[in-house]
């Protein structure tokens, strides 16, 4: 494929309320025209951790979609995009739930340290408020998922168009 490969990873657990936002967006992208593009791979995972580094292999543009805890600056149903390659861009490393895995932030830091970080890495955080096992996703978060999926599809299509023009 001209312009390189793209991998999109939707993260989360759909049985834990808003935590499933990344997976639900990934599922929507798998039903979109983007999924038919030969250079695009769309993955879904409940526990990304160290697997993210392998998912980045040979990739030029890496998109990660995951849920984040809502707060006063980011209420449920809002989202943010981080260009991980921008100067000073970092994800906050939170408390580990398992000593046998890596958080997304730690996996990205390790990939950077190993020189395996793709040239473009975008992280989309979808803010939610319900993360307990067995809970339903909040209406605010659920309502915004289709528009975020469409926006990601548009951003990736624009990247692919630009990449094909420069090759």
KADABEL-V340775 format. One record per pair of residues at least 12 apart in sequence whose C-alpha atoms are under 8 Angstrom apart, sorted by the first residue. I is the first residue (numbers start at 1). GAP is how many residues later the second one is. D is the distance in Angstrom with one decimal. If there is no record, write none. Layout:
i: (I | I)
gap: (GAP | GAP)
d: (D | D)
This chain:
i: (1 | 1 | 2 | 2 | 2 | 3 | 3 | 3 | 3 | 3 | 4 | 4 | 4 | 4 | 4 | 5 | 5 | 5 | 5 | 5 | 5 | 6 | 6 | 6 | 6 | 6 | 6 | 6 | 6 | 7 | 7 | 7 | 7 | 7 | 7 | 7 | 7 | 7 | 7 | 8 | 8 | 8 | 8 | 8 | 8 | 8 | 8 | 8 | 9 | 9 | 9 | 9 | 9 | 9 | 9 | 9 | 9 | 9 | 10 | 10 | 10 | 10 | 10 | 10 | 10 | 10 | 10 | 10 | 10 | 10 | 10 | 11 | 11 | 11 | 11 | 11 | 11 | 11 | 11 | 11 | 11 | 12 | 12 | 12 | 12 | 12 | 13 | 15 | 15 | 15 | 15 | 16 | 16 | 16 | 16 | 16 | 16 | 16 | 16 | 17 | 17 | 17 | 17 | 17 | 17 | 17 | 17 | 17 | 18 | 18 | 18 | 18 | 18 | 18 | 18 | 18 | 18 | 18 | 18 | 19 | 19 | 19 | 19 | 19 | 19 | 19 | 20 | 20 | 20 | 21 | 21 | 21 | 21 | 21 | 21 | 21 | 22 | 22 | 22 | 22 | 23 | 23 | 23 | 23 | 23 | 24 | 25 | 25 | 25 | 25 | 25 | 26 | 26 | 26 | 26 | 26 | 27 | 28 | 28 | 29 | 29 | 29 | 29 | 30 | 32 | 34 | 34 | 48 | 48 | 49 | 49 | 49 | 49 | 49 | 49 | 50 | 50 | 50 | 52 | 52 | 52 | 53 | 53 | 53 | 53 | 53 | 56 | 56 | 56 | 57 | 57 | 58 | 59 | 60 | 60 | 60 | 61 | 61 | 61 | 61 | 61 | 62 | 62 | 62 | 62 | 63 | 63 | 63 | 63 | 64 | 64 | 64 | 64 | 65 | 65 | 65 | 65 | 66 | 66 | 66 | 66 | 67 | 67 | 67 | 67 | 68 | 68 | 68 | 68 | 69 | 69 | 69 | 70 | 70 | 70 | 74 | 75 | 75 | 76 | 76 | 76 | 76 | 76 | 76 | 76 | 77 | 77 | 77 | 77 | 77 | 77 | 77 | 77 | 78 | 78 | 78 | 78 | 78 | 79 | 79 | 79 | 79 | 80 | 80 | 80 | 81 | 81 | 81 | 81 | 82 | 82 | 82 | 83 | 83 | 83 | 83 | 84 | 84 | 84 | 84 | 85 | 85 | 85 | 90 | 91 | 92 | 93 | 93 | 126 | 127 | 128 | 128)
gap: (37 | 38 | 161 | 162 | 165 | 157 | 160 | 161 | 163 | 164 | 35 | 55 | 56 | 57 | 159 | 34 | 35 | 53 | 54 | 55 | 56 | 33 | 34 | 35 | 53 | 54 | 55 | 56 | 57 | 33 | 34 | 35 | 36 | 48 | 49 | 52 | 54 | 55 | 56 | 18 | 32 | 33 | 34 | 35 | 54 | 55 | 56 | 57 | 13 | 17 | 33 | 34 | 35 | 36 | 53 | 54 | 55 | 56 | 12 | 13 | 14 | 15 | 16 | 17 | 32 | 33 | 34 | 35 | 54 | 55 | 56 | 12 | 33 | 34 | 35 | 36 | 37 | 53 | 54 | 55 | 56 | 33 | 34 | 35 | 54 | 55 | 33 | 118 | 119 | 120 | 121 | 114 | 115 | 116 | 117 | 118 | 119 | 120 | 121 | 113 | 114 | 115 | 116 | 117 | 118 | 119 | 120 | 121 | 49 | 109 | 110 | 111 | 112 | 113 | 118 | 119 | 120 | 123 | 124 | 47 | 48 | 49 | 109 | 111 | 112 | 118 | 46 | 47 | 117 | 44 | 45 | 46 | 105 | 120 | 121 | 124 | 43 | 44 | 45 | 104 | 21 | 22 | 23 | 42 | 43 | 121 | 40 | 120 | 121 | 123 | 124 | 16 | 17 | 18 | 39 | 123 | 17 | 118 | 121 | 13 | 120 | 121 | 124 | 12 | 121 | 119 | 123 | 55 | 56 | 52 | 53 | 54 | 55 | 57 | 58 | 51 | 52 | 57 | 52 | 55 | 56 | 54 | 55 | 58 | 63 | 64 | 60 | 61 | 62 | 59 | 61 | 60 | 59 | 58 | 59 | 60 | 57 | 58 | 59 | 60 | 61 | 56 | 58 | 59 | 60 | 58 | 59 | 60 | 61 | 57 | 58 | 59 | 60 | 58 | 59 | 60 | 61 | 57 | 58 | 59 | 60 | 58 | 59 | 60 | 61 | 57 | 58 | 59 | 60 | 58 | 59 | 60 | 57 | 58 | 59 | 53 | 52 | 53 | 50 | 51 | 52 | 53 | 62 | 64 | 65 | 49 | 50 | 51 | 63 | 64 | 65 | 66 | 67 | 48 | 49 | 50 | 63 | 66 | 45 | 46 | 47 | 48 | 44 | 45 | 46 | 41 | 42 | 43 | 44 | 40 | 41 | 42 | 37 | 38 | 39 | 40 | 36 | 37 | 38 | 39 | 34 | 35 | 36 | 15 | 14 | 13 | 12 | 13 | 15 | 14 | 12 | 13)
d: (7.2 | 5.8 | 7.0 | 5.5 | 6.1 | 6.8 | 4.3 | 5.2 | 7.3 | 5.9 | 7.1 | 6.9 | 5.7 | 7.7 | 7.4 | 4.9 | 6.2 | 7.2 | 5.0 | 5.6 | 6.6 | 6.1 | 4.8 | 6.3 | 5.8 | 6.2 | 4.8 | 5.9 | 7.8 | 5.8 | 4.8 | 5.9 | 7.4 | 7.4 | 7.3 | 6.6 | 6.5 | 5.0 | 6.2 | 7.5 | 7.6 | 6.3 | 4.8 | 6.1 | 6.0 | 4.5 | 5.9 | 7.7 | 7.8 | 6.8 | 5.9 | 4.7 | 5.7 | 7.2 | 7.9 | 6.2 | 4.9 | 6.2 | 4.3 | 4.4 | 7.4 | 6.6 | 4.8 | 8.0 | 7.7 | 6.2 | 4.8 | 6.4 | 6.2 | 4.9 | 6.3 | 5.1 | 6.0 | 5.0 | 5.7 | 7.1 | 6.6 | 7.5 | 6.0 | 5.0 | 7.7 | 6.5 | 4.8 | 7.1 | 6.3 | 7.0 | 5.2 | 5.9 | 5.4 | 6.8 | 7.6 | 7.3 | 5.0 | 5.1 | 4.3 | 5.6 | 5.6 | 7.1 | 7.6 | 5.2 | 5.1 | 6.5 | 7.1 | 7.0 | 4.8 | 4.5 | 3.8 | 6.9 | 6.7 | 8.0 | 5.3 | 6.6 | 5.3 | 5.7 | 7.4 | 4.5 | 6.3 | 6.6 | 7.7 | 7.4 | 5.3 | 7.6 | 7.4 | 7.4 | 5.5 | 7.8 | 7.9 | 7.1 | 7.8 | 7.9 | 6.4 | 5.7 | 6.7 | 7.6 | 7.6 | 7.0 | 4.7 | 4.4 | 6.1 | 7.5 | 5.6 | 7.0 | 7.9 | 7.8 | 7.7 | 7.5 | 7.6 | 6.2 | 7.1 | 7.4 | 5.3 | 6.7 | 7.0 | 6.4 | 7.8 | 7.6 | 7.7 | 7.4 | 6.5 | 7.5 | 6.2 | 7.9 | 7.0 | 6.6 | 7.8 | 6.4 | 7.3 | 7.7 | 6.8 | 5.8 | 4.4 | 5.3 | 5.7 | 7.8 | 5.9 | 6.8 | 5.9 | 5.8 | 7.8 | 6.6 | 7.8 | 6.6 | 7.5 | 5.8 | 7.3 | 7.9 | 7.1 | 6.8 | 6.5 | 7.0 | 8.0 | 7.8 | 5.8 | 4.9 | 5.4 | 6.2 | 6.0 | 6.4 | 4.6 | 5.9 | 8.0 | 6.5 | 6.1 | 4.7 | 6.4 | 5.8 | 4.9 | 5.9 | 7.6 | 7.7 | 6.3 | 4.8 | 6.1 | 5.9 | 4.7 | 6.1 | 7.6 | 7.8 | 6.4 | 5.3 | 6.2 | 5.4 | 4.6 | 5.7 | 6.6 | 5.8 | 5.8 | 4.8 | 6.2 | 5.6 | 5.5 | 6.0 | 4.8 | 5.1 | 5.6 | 6.5 | 6.5 | 7.2 | 8.0 | 5.0 | 4.3 | 5.9 | 7.8 | 5.9 | 5.8 | 7.0 | 5.8 | 6.2 | 4.5 | 4.0 | 7.3 | 7.2 | 5.9 | 6.2 | 5.5 | 7.9 | 7.3 | 7.5 | 7.0 | 5.5 | 4.4 | 5.7 | 5.8 | 5.3 | 6.7 | 6.7 | 5.6 | 4.5 | 6.4 | 5.6 | 5.1 | 6.4 | 7.6 | 6.0 | 4.7 | 6.5 | 7.6 | 5.3 | 5.7 | 6.8 | 7.5 | 6.5 | 6.3 | 7.7 | 5.3 | 6.5 | 5.5 | 6.6 | 7.5 | 7.0 | 7.9 | 5.8)
